Amino acid sequence: MKSGRGIPVQNESTGGMASDRRTVLAGGVAVAAAAAGAGWLLPTARAQAPAADIAAGLGRLVAGSQRTAGNAARDGFRKPLEVLQFLGIKPDSRVIEISPGAAGYWTEILAPYVKDRGLYVAANPAPRSPAAKAGIEKYNAQFAAKMASDPASFSKVKVVAWAPELPDTLEPGSADFVLTFRNLHNWLDRGVVERALVSFHRALGKGGFLGIKDHRGDPAKPQDPVAQSGYVRQDYTVKLVESAGFKLAASSEVVANPKDTKDHPAGVWSLPPTYRLKDKDRAKYAAIGESDRFLLKFVKV
């Protein structure tokens, strides 16, 4: 998420509503020995884990002790198990997450999930201007401290500095999945969304997938080209991404919120967890909950 039109308040942060995420699924995932290979590239021959084992492995990590209470508190809106099952990420997947946030909401689940057979890459923001440098360096230091706090879960995380305004740092053809959660509106605001999509297309291998989640705008209203309210129309997003060499493979309503009227005075930031209007109409916004969101899965073509 962004704060006004300046430095992003990194998307998947803490706060929000409690949930029943601690229900642990039965079963398990057979973990292979650590994958060999240098840099980003891993062997291409991969055993296919049964769907039930994949769900069980993700379920254990969603309910795992490696997660912070602040992140877990948002599961009721974010639906991490359902989102990751929809995207189809497997234990041997090579995953790049764009701007995972200092709190590492998805990192806490994805990094230990793929650490023995796949790869998790955190594409953290690179300072794109002198004005952005201090805030971004603070964010990156917080993320690094989080990774160091739990080596058993995060020691294999690979971190790269990335920004669409700068030369591309994502390794070509290195990923099975590129994931971006609530960043698209920031790139529209900064006028660099096309550059971001080019980078993702280049980073994905043949048949790789791009997963995008963002605040869903009102289809009856014209799309603000800079998404000042934080909302982006789903049809606008599909057209934009498909023009960059992708094809929509699937969509999900798992993170939809029909209570969100999308007409708030401070845009999406009127809602929890930001509550930009402070105590003004706080009860009303708490009753709405977090924003209505689309979840889209594109395949590289």
QUIUR-V41551 format. One record per residue. N is the residue number from 1. SS is DSSP state (@ for helix, = for strand, . for the rest). NEAR is the number of other ideal C-beta (glycine too) atoms within 12 Angstrom. Layout:
N;SS;NEAR  N;SS;NEAR
//
This chain:
1;.;41  2;=;36  3;.;22  4;.;19  5;.;21  6;.;17  7;.;28  8;=;34  9;.;31  10;.;36  11;.;43  12;.;44  13;.;34  14;.;29  15;.;27  16;.;30  17;.;24  18;.;16  19;.;25  20;.;15  21;.;32  22;.;20  23;.;13  24;.;20  25;.;24  26;.;13  27;.;18  28;.;20  29;.;31  30;.;18  31;.;21  32;.;21  33;.;11  34;.;17  35;.;28  36;.;14  37;.;16  38;.;12  39;.;16  40;.;26  41;.;21  42;.;34  43;.;18  44;.;14  45;.;12  46;.;18  47;.;17  48;.;16  49;.;28  50;.;16  51;@;16  52;@;16  53;@;23  54;@;32  55;@;29  56;@;25  57;@;39  58;@;41  59;@;29  60;@;29  61;@;36  62;@;38  63;.;25  64;.;27  65;.;17  66;.;29  67;.;35  68;.;27  69;@;19  70;@;23  71;@;36  72;@;32  73;.;26  74;.;37  75;@;36  76;@;24  77;@;38  78;@;42  79;.;32  80;@;39  81;@;36  82;@;25  83;@;36  84;@;41  85;@;29  86;@;28  87;@;43  88;.;28  89;.;41  90;.;32  91;.;40  92;.;33  93;.;40  94;=;40  95;=;46  96;=;48  97;=;51  98;=;46  99;.;47  100;.;43  101;.;38  102;.;33  103;.;34  104;.;43  105;.;44  106;.;48  107;@;48  108;@;44  109;@;44  110;@;44  111;@;40  112;@;35  113;@;46  114;@;45  115;.;38  116;.;26  117;.;35  118;.;39  119;=;40  120;=;44  121;=;40  122;=;39  123;=;40  124;=;37  125;=;41  126;.;27  127;.;22  128;.;28  129;.;18  130;@;11  131;@;12  132;@;26  133;@;18  134;@;15  135;@;24  136;@;31  137;@;20  138;@;20  139;@;33  140;@;32  141;@;17  142;@;23  143;@;35  144;@;21  145;@;16  146;@;34  147;@;31  148;@;17  149;@;19  150;.;23  151;@;15  152;@;17  153;@;29  154;@;31  155;.;19  156;.;28  157;.;37  158;=;34  159;=;31  160;=;31  161;=;28  162;=;39  163;.;33  164;.;33  165;.;25  166;.;22  167;.;15  168;.;26  169;.;26  170;.;37  171;.;26  172;.;22  173;.;24  174;.;33  175;=;41  176;=;38  177;=;42  178;=;46  179;=;49  180;=;43  181;=;43  182;.;46  183;.;45  184;@;48  185;@;43  186;@;41  187;@;40  188;@;34  189;@;29  190;@;29  191;.;17  192;.;24  193;@;34  194;@;22  195;@;24  196;@;38  197;@;35  198;@;26  199;@;36  200;@;43  201;@;32  202;@;28  203;@;36  204;=;35  205;=;29  206;=;15  207;=;19  208;=;36  209;=;38  210;=;49  211;=;46  212;=;47  213;=;46  214;=;41  215;=;44  216;=;41  217;.;35  218;.;24  219;.;18  220;.;11  221;.;17  222;.;14  223;.;27  224;.;20  225;.;19  226;.;23  227;.;35  228;.;23  229;.;37  230;.;41  231;.;40  232;=;45  233;.;30  234;@;32  235;@;22  236;@;30  237;@;39  238;@;29  239;@;20  240;@;31  241;@;40  242;@;23  243;.;19  244;.;28  245;.;22  246;=;30  247;=;22  248;=;27  249;=;26  250;=;22  251;=;25  252;=;26  253;.;20  254;.;25  255;.;38  256;.;24  257;.;29  258;.;14  259;.;19  260;.;32  261;.;26  262;.;31  263;.;19  264;.;29  265;.;18  266;.;22  267;@;33  268;@;43  269;@;31  270;@;32  271;.;40  272;.;34  273;.;33  274;.;31  275;.;25  276;.;26  277;.;20  278;.;13  279;.;11  280;.;14  281;.;19  282;@;18  283;@;12  284;@;20  285;@;32  286;@;22  287;@;16  288;@;26  289;.;29  290;.;40  291;.;42  292;.;34  293;=;41  294;=;40  295;=;38  296;=;41  297;=;33  298;=;37  299;=;28  300;=;31  301;.;19
//
